[in-house]
Amino acid sequence: MSSYYGVNEYFRRRFGCKVYKLALDGGFTCPNRDGTLGYGGCIFCLEGSGAFAERTAESIHEQIERAKLRVKAKAGKDAMYIAYFQSYTNTYAPVERLREIYMPIADRSDIAAISIGTRPDCLPPETVELLSELNKMKPVIVELGLQTVHEESAEYIRRRYPLECYNDGAQRLRSAGIEVVTHVILGLPGESEEMMLETVRHACKYSNGIKLQLLHVLEGTDLAEDYRAGLFEVMTLPQYVALIKHCVDIIPDDIVIHRLTGDGDKKHLIAPLWSGDKKRVLNAITKALAE
């Protein structure tokens, strides 16, 4: 049996109760979209990975209240929440603006932690210092989009930063006492299973937690054009389940696994279509890990 340290267990141990993530939109963009590094973002990116986030038409506090209503029925009155900034690059702004956005959230009694998704090339010293200050008020989790350690793959997906940038950013965050969760994409075109496992091993050296994400092909992305042109194939469900089992087997026991798969917005999902049935996928993974 392949066992792992899952995020639900981790949060329950840390906060003493079930916690729910509230996907929020801080109104950020990305240097890979605004012309600083490039336009269009990474090849797989449709909405900055924030398809399920609340929109910026409301203040952050209003977004929090609306997001809480979404989970009210299952959360209960004593639930705690994680303010999750997932859309685009959530440290890509002057530190003064970051302070205005994040500091008021730390004062909320219903927020157990703040989770911030960003790029490792958007972590100047003053930003890490602010995150460290914030972390003393409320636990901060920084999610870094590594995706792959292989430079050829990184160039293909238009990541536009070198591996050393990730290594440096993760090390500086952890030296400042900030928890790091690394995103890895499984199934990138041209990558063998061993290449993917190499990325997982590397991420575990620099992280407190890891997210394993299946490559989705979404309508409206440049990746979709390559897929339709027959330039690559997506993984089958049996292939993905077998790969996840191998990943779990090499992830150290003290690394929290925050995700074993992912479900792209079904309105835009082109492939693999089986990934749209998240319950089926998770059941298949659970069965494989138990064998």
C-alpha distance (Angstrom), angle and dihedral (degrees) to the residues before:
residue distance angle dihedral
M1 . . .
S2 3.83 . .
S3 3.79 110.1 .
Y4 3.78 127.2 -171.5
Y5 3.79 141.7 -178.5
G6 3.79 103.4 -106.0
V7 3.77 127.7 -158.6
N8 3.81 96.0 -117.7
E9 3.79 91.3 56.4
Y10 3.79 90.8 44.6
F11 3.80 95.1 51.7
R12 3.80 92.6 44.4
R13 3.81 90.6 52.8
R14 3.79 92.5 45.4
F15 3.80 100.4 43.7
G16 3.80 101.6 22.6
C17 3.79 94.7 -124.4
K18 3.77 144.6 52.7
V19 3.80 111.3 -71.8
Y20 3.79 128.7 -161.0
K21 3.78 128.1 -151.8
L22 3.78 117.2 -126.3
A23 3.82 109.1 -155.6
L24 3.80 106.9 -141.1
D25 3.80 135.2 -179.4
G26 3.79 117.2 -138.3
G27 3.79 93.3 -174.2
F28 3.79 95.1 -110.0
T29 3.78 128.7 149.6
C30 3.82 129.7 -160.2
P31 3.82 135.0 -110.3
N32 3.79 85.9 -129.6
R33 3.80 89.6 61.3
D34 3.79 108.4 34.1
G35 3.80 96.4 57.8
T36 3.80 98.4 -99.0
L37 3.81 89.7 110.2
G38 3.77 100.9 -3.1
Y39 3.79 147.0 -47.8
G40 3.78 130.8 -92.2
G41 3.77 97.6 28.3
C42 3.78 125.7 -118.9
I43 3.78 114.7 -15.4
F44 3.82 93.2 -107.4
C45 3.81 97.1 42.5
L46 3.80 120.7 110.2
E47 3.80 106.9 161.1
G48 3.76 103.2 4.9
S49 3.83 90.1 -86.6
G50 3.78 88.6 -67.6
A51 3.79 103.6 109.0
F52 3.79 92.4 130.3
A53 3.80 98.3 42.1
E54 3.78 125.0 113.5
R55 3.78 111.7 -103.6
T56 3.78 127.2 -106.9
A57 3.81 95.4 -117.2
E58 3.78 86.6 99.0
S59 3.79 132.9 49.7
I60 3.81 117.8 -94.1
H61 3.79 90.7 -104.3
E62 3.81 90.7 51.7
Q63 3.80 89.6 48.4
I64 3.81 89.7 52.4
E65 3.79 92.5 52.3
R66 3.81 92.3 47.3
A67 3.81 91.6 47.7
K68 3.81 90.4 49.7
L69 3.79 89.7 55.5
R70 3.81 89.0 57.1
V71 3.82 91.7 61.8
K72 3.81 98.5 29.3
A73 3.80 95.3 109.3
K74 3.80 94.6 56.8
A75 3.79 99.9 28.2
G76 3.80 101.1 62.3
K77 3.77 126.8 -153.5
D78 3.83 96.4 -72.1
A79 3.81 97.3 51.4
M80 3.79 122.8 125.2
Y81 3.77 126.1 -144.6
I82 3.78 141.8 -145.6
A83 3.79 116.0 -140.1
Y84 3.80 100.1 -135.2
F85 3.80 118.8 -163.4
Q86 3.78 102.9 -169.5
S87 3.80 107.0 146.6
Y88 3.80 115.5 101.7
T89 3.84 119.7 -41.0
N90 3.78 111.0 -24.4
T91 3.79 99.2 -167.4
Y92 3.80 94.1 47.0
A93 3.80 97.7 110.7
P94 3.80 139.4 73.0
V95 3.78 111.9 -69.1
E96 3.81 90.5 -115.2
R97 3.79 90.8 62.1
L98 3.79 92.0 45.4
R99 3.78 89.1 53.1
E100 3.82 91.4 51.7
I101 3.79 91.3 52.3
Y102 3.79 102.8 41.1
M103 3.79 107.3 32.0
P104 3.85 96.7 65.0
I105 3.82 89.9 52.2
A106 3.80 90.9 56.3
D107 3.81 88.8 61.0
R108 3.81 93.7 58.8
S109 3.79 114.1 104.3
D110 3.83 92.6 -151.4
I111 3.81 93.6 58.2
A112 3.81 113.1 86.6
A113 3.81 96.7 -178.6
I114 3.78 144.1 -10.9
S115 3.80 119.6 -122.1
I116 3.81 116.5 -162.7
G117 3.79 124.2 -169.4
T118 3.78 115.2 -154.8
R119 3.80 148.9 137.5
P120 3.81 120.9 -92.3
D121 3.82 89.7 -127.3
C122 3.81 89.5 62.8
L123 3.80 97.0 63.9
P124 3.81 108.3 96.4
P125 3.83 115.9 174.7
E126 3.81 94.0 -98.7
T127 3.80 90.8 53.9
V128 3.80 93.1 50.3
E129 3.81 87.9 48.5
L130 3.81 90.3 53.5
L131 3.81 91.7 48.1
S132 3.80 89.1 50.4
E133 3.81 90.0 51.6
L134 3.79 90.5 48.3
N135 3.80 90.6 47.5
K136 3.80 89.7 61.2
M137 3.82 88.8 59.2
K138 3.80 99.7 40.0
P139 3.82 130.8 -2.2
V140 3.80 111.8 -88.2
I141 3.80 123.4 -154.6
V142 3.80 116.7 -168.3
E143 3.79 116.3 -159.1
L144 3.81 114.3 -155.5
G145 3.79 122.0 -161.6
L146 3.79 104.2 -136.3
Q147 3.83 97.4 147.9
T148 3.82 94.5 172.1
V149 3.81 141.7 6.1
H150 3.79 92.5 -146.7
E151 3.79 112.8 100.2
E152 3.81 94.7 -152.6
S153 3.80 90.1 56.0
A154 3.81 91.2 43.3
E155 3.79 89.8 53.7
Y156 3.80 91.3 48.8
I157 3.81 93.8 52.1
R158 3.84 90.2 44.1
R159 3.78 94.6 -122.8
R160 3.81 89.5 155.5
Y161 3.78 101.2 -158.1
P162 3.83 129.4 85.7
L163 3.78 125.0 -114.8
E164 3.80 91.2 -109.0
C165 3.80 89.0 62.7
Y166 3.81 89.6 59.6
N167 3.81 91.7 46.2
D168 3.80 91.7 50.9
G169 3.80 95.3 45.0
A170 3.79 94.2 48.2
Q171 3.80 92.0 47.4
R172 3.81 93.4 49.7
L173 3.80 91.9 49.1
R174 3.78 93.5 49.6
S175 3.81 91.6 45.2
A176 3.81 86.1 56.1
G177 3.82 89.8 53.9
I178 3.79 95.0 -106.0
E179 3.80 121.1 140.7
V180 3.81 114.8 -119.7
V181 3.80 125.7 -153.8
T182 3.81 116.3 -174.1
H183 3.80 125.4 -150.3
V184 3.80 117.3 -140.3
I185 3.80 124.8 -174.8
L186 3.79 116.1 -145.6
G187 3.79 119.2 -155.9
L188 3.79 101.6 32.6
P189 3.83 111.5 166.7
G190 3.78 113.3 -86.9
E191 3.80 96.6 12.0
S192 3.79 119.9 125.6
E193 3.79 123.0 -147.4
E194 3.80 90.8 -101.1
M195 3.80 90.8 52.3
M196 3.79 90.0 53.4
L197 3.79 91.9 47.4
E198 3.80 88.8 50.8
T199 3.80 89.0 57.3
V200 3.81 90.9 49.8
R201 3.80 91.9 50.4
H202 3.78 91.7 49.6
A203 3.80 93.9 47.8
C204 3.79 91.0 51.7
K205 3.82 90.1 58.1
Y206 3.80 91.1 60.1
S207 3.79 103.4 32.7
N208 3.78 146.2 71.5
G209 3.78 90.3 -153.0
I210 3.78 141.9 10.4
K211 3.79 137.8 -147.2
L212 3.79 117.3 -151.3
Q213 3.78 109.0 -155.7
L214 3.79 127.1 -171.8
L215 3.81 113.2 -134.3
H216 3.79 108.6 -106.0
V217 3.77 125.1 -164.5
L218 3.79 108.6 -142.6
E219 3.78 128.8 -169.2
G220 3.78 112.2 -106.1
T221 3.81 96.7 32.5
D222 3.79 128.7 109.4
L223 3.81 87.4 -122.6
A224 3.80 88.1 64.3
E225 3.81 90.4 58.2
D226 3.81 91.3 53.4
Y227 3.80 90.9 47.3
R228 3.78 93.0 51.6
A229 3.80 88.9 48.0
G230 3.80 88.5 58.5
L231 3.80 94.6 -116.7
F232 3.80 93.6 137.6
E233 3.80 143.4 3.7
V234 3.78 127.6 -128.2
M235 3.78 123.8 -127.5
T236 3.79 122.8 -91.4
L237 3.79 119.5 -127.0
P238 3.84 93.7 -107.0
Q239 3.81 90.2 49.7
Y240 3.78 92.3 50.1
V241 3.80 94.3 46.3
A242 3.81 91.3 50.8
L243 3.80 90.4 48.7
I244 3.80 92.8 50.2
K245 3.80 89.7 52.4
H246 3.80 89.9 54.1
C247 3.81 90.9 47.3
V248 3.79 92.6 51.4
D249 3.79 90.3 49.7
I250 3.83 92.4 58.5
I251 3.82 99.1 39.7
P252 3.82 110.4 100.4
D253 3.79 116.7 -113.6
D254 3.81 93.1 -115.0
I255 3.82 94.3 56.1
V256 3.80 111.8 95.0
I257 3.80 114.1 -134.1
H258 3.79 105.4 -142.7
R259 3.79 96.2 178.3
L260 3.80 138.1 15.3
T261 3.78 97.1 -175.5
G262 3.77 138.8 -10.6
D263 3.77 139.1 -132.8
G264 3.78 119.1 -137.1
D265 3.78 120.0 -149.9
K266 3.82 103.8 -74.7
K267 3.81 90.9 -142.9
H268 3.80 88.7 67.0
L269 3.82 103.1 26.6
I270 3.80 114.3 123.3
A271 3.80 101.1 163.4
P272 2.92 149.1 52.3
L273 3.79 89.4 17.7
W274 3.80 92.5 -172.7
S275 3.81 88.4 68.4
G276 3.80 89.4 69.4
D277 3.80 89.5 73.9
K278 3.78 96.9 69.7
K279 3.80 94.8 172.8
R280 3.80 90.8 55.5
V281 3.80 91.6 48.5
L282 3.80 94.7 48.8
N283 3.81 91.5 46.4
A284 3.81 90.1 52.5
I285 3.81 91.1 49.4
T286 3.81 92.3 47.3
K287 3.81 90.9 50.7
A288 3.81 92.3 48.8
L289 3.79 93.3 48.7
A290 3.79 90.3 50.7
E291 3.80 93.7 54.0
